[in-house]
Each structure stands twice: as C-alpha cells, then as structure tokens.
Amino acid sequence: MPRPTQAFINLSALAHNLVIVRQYAPHARIMAILKANAYGHGLLHAANALKDADGFALLELDAAICLRDAGYRQPILLLEGFFSTEELALFEQYQLSAVIHHPEQIVMLSDSKYHKLDLFIKINTGMNRLGLALEQLPQTIKKLTGNQYKNRITLMTHFACADDPAEAESVTQQLKCFEAVTKGYSYPHSLANSAAIIRYPETHSDWVRPGIMLYGASPFPDKTALELNLQPAMTLSSKIIAIHDLKTGDRVGYHGLFQADHPMRIGIVACGYADGYPRHAPTNTPVLVNNQRSRLLGRVSMDMLAVDLTGIENAGLNSSVILWGEEVSVDEVAHNAETTSYELLCALAPRVERIVSI
Ligand SMILES: *Cc1c(COP(=O)(O)O)cnc(C)c1O
C-alpha cells in the first residue's frame, strides 16, 4: 500500500480560476505564473489546465524549456531573465521571453549576436527588489531598440503591497511612478499580480500576472478565496494510522506540548513537516477528520501529527484526514501557522504523491 499522504490536484478548479481572472481583467492578456512547480501543483498538470492563458511565466529555465518541449506556443517569460550569455542562446533557441532588470543583462545582450528577443524591461517603482532605476529606462530602451535590434519590448513593474488593504497609497504611488516614467513610449505594459488584478483594476493594462489566485488561495488577509469565487486546486489528504485514549494529564508528541485536561481520544495522522505541513502550526489549527472539523494537537513531527477525535463520529484507523482543501482552506492553515498559503503550497514535498483529477 502506498503512503496515505497524497495531494489531489483539481484541474477544473485551475481552469475555473483562470476564468475568474478573465472576469476581473477582461481586457488584459493573462500570463499565468507557473513558478516553483506551479506553486507546488505540478508544472505540466497546471499548464495543461491553464492552457488557455495567453502566456506563462516562471523563474526556472529548465521548466520553461520543458513547457516548450511539451508543445506550448504562447510566450513563456523568465521572471529573472538570463544570467549568462550561454543562457541567452537557449532563449533564442526556445523563443523564451526575458525580464531585463539589471544593466549587466543589457551588456550581455549587446555583446551577443541575439538581437531579436522578446524583452520585458522591469522598472523599480518602489519595491526595491528587481528592476532598473527610473533614470536608466530611456538609455535602456534606446539601446535595446537601436539600429541593429529587432527586440520586442514590454514595460513592467511589480507591486510591493497590493495585498495589504492598508497600503492602497503605496500601490497608487508605484502606479503613478510607472505611468510617469513610461509616458511617451507605446510599448505594452504589465503590472498586476493577483492582488492588484482583484483590487486595483486601474493597474490591469496589457498583461496581468496572476499566481496565487489561479491556485485557489486568497491574496488578501481580509478576504477568503471563497468570497472571491476561487476554488482550491490542491487538497492535501492523509489518514489516521494510530489511535490513543488519553487520561487526564497525558501529554502528546515532542516536548509533550499538548496535555489532556480530560480523558479524550486522539488520532495520529501520517503527515508531517517532511510532507510540507507547517511545523509551526499550533494546537487548534483546523483539520478535517471524516469530513468533520477538528483540530491539531501538539507539535507537528517530521512524518506525523496528532488530531483531536472528540465528537468525531466513527473516526478510527484509516479515517480520512484533510489537512487543507475545500472545507479547511490553505489560507486558514497558513494563518494559524503565521505564514502564507504561498509558502505552504510551494513547500509541498516531492515525496507526496500528486493525484490529478479533472
Ligand atoms: C510571483 C509573481 C507574480 C504572481 O504573484 P501572485 O501574488 O501569486 O499573484 C507576479 N509577478 C511577478 C514578477 C512574480 O514574481
């Protein structure tokens, strides 16, 4: 029998979420973000479910080549561009699009024989992560569109705070900055991640770049995925592999972090932090046992965790446990563990079997 911890990947949920992106941004082209193995969902499965997207974007060159080899013909954007002249040859060969965010890349381009590429020039409008300084833009465009060049250009930036309802001013600032510096050029624009797609329609422009919303999690702390009409694409599921009846005072797991204050039944679930369940999830983090809400008890181990079976009808060996999915959202678990759904989804371990359903 295989290990009972499995991730069910729901392809129709992914396709549904893409439709929702289109509803939010009906006039933009959609670049579906597939980085980090499609946020843990599996690159080729996700690409297949999202094949109606107008483009794909990721950071891993081998994954981009894998998409081309699988027959996808839409633009495939590498979000950190290329790191060497050798890589540039692959961009040409596989017709990959590159983010240009650093002057060093412009030097590599001018020193190369590759002058007919699809380039997304990324501008630092305030996040101070990737992007050219504002004053570098005119000379960069001049250089990359000069005489011998036939590059296609798109201008892009990225928001630091679009997910934070208290930071609307920051988005407005970045947008204003972008508009000011790109005024006078007629190249297409790309700005919005999931949060901006939903909350700031004025940022949509030509290409939107949804990630987390495609996977059915919410980009916002104050809105659930359900409220946004998004469907979770991943269900992390396991089983109870041991049962214990605790007496008052009995302790559970490493460091005895949970202690029973009355007699109770607990179940041991075959899922731990080596599967991608967050070790920092505390007692009371919700789980679903036999389709009923229950809670985590004590410290999550590498391969197992404990759950409360109080009041759960018929719970026993092999009872189904859902760590996250529809009834208990990955956002809820992330919130309890003081992290984000992004981190939990992309931390799903390779040893967890992914089972795809349509
Ligand atoms: C990851 C990423 C996105 C997608 O962000 P979400 O918040 O998941 O929608 C968009 N743009 C860039 C540049 C990214 O790196």
The ligand as a Tripos MOL2 file, in Angstrom:
@<TRIPOS>MOLECULE
LIG
   15    15     1     0     0
SMALL
NO_CHARGES

@<TRIPOS>ATOM
      1 C1          5.1740   35.5020   -8.3740 C.3       1 LIG1
      2 C2          4.9530   36.7010   -9.2120 C.ar      1 LIG1
      3 C3          3.6580   37.0870   -9.6070 C.ar      1 LIG1
      4 C4          2.4090   36.3830   -9.1000 C.3       1 LIG1
      5 O1          2.0810   36.8730   -7.8290 O.3       1 LIG1
      6 P1          0.7600   36.3690   -7.0790 P.3       1 LIG1
      7 O2          0.7240   37.1990   -5.8580 O.co2     1 LIG1
      8 O3          0.9680   34.9290   -6.7700 O.co2     1 LIG1
      9 O4         -0.3680   36.6080   -7.9930 O.co2     1 LIG1
     10 C5          3.5270   38.1490  -10.4670 C.ar      1 LIG1
     11 N1          4.6160   38.8350  -10.9060 N.ar      1 LIG1
     12 C6          5.8670   38.5130  -10.5270 C.ar      1 LIG1
     13 C7          7.0060   39.3110  -11.0310 C.3       1 LIG1
     14 C8          6.0730   37.4450   -9.6620 C.ar      1 LIG1
     15 O5          7.3240   37.1370   -9.2940 O.3       1 LIG1
@<TRIPOS>BOND
     1     1     2 1
     2     2     3 ar
     3     2    14 ar
     4     3     4 1
     5     3    10 ar
     6     4     5 1
     7     5     6 1
     8     6     7 2
     9     6     8 1
    10     6     9 1
    11    10    11 ar
    12    11    12 ar
    13    12    13 1
    14    12    14 ar
    15    14    15 1
@<TRIPOS>SUBSTRUCTURE
     1 LIG1         1 GROUP 0 **** ****
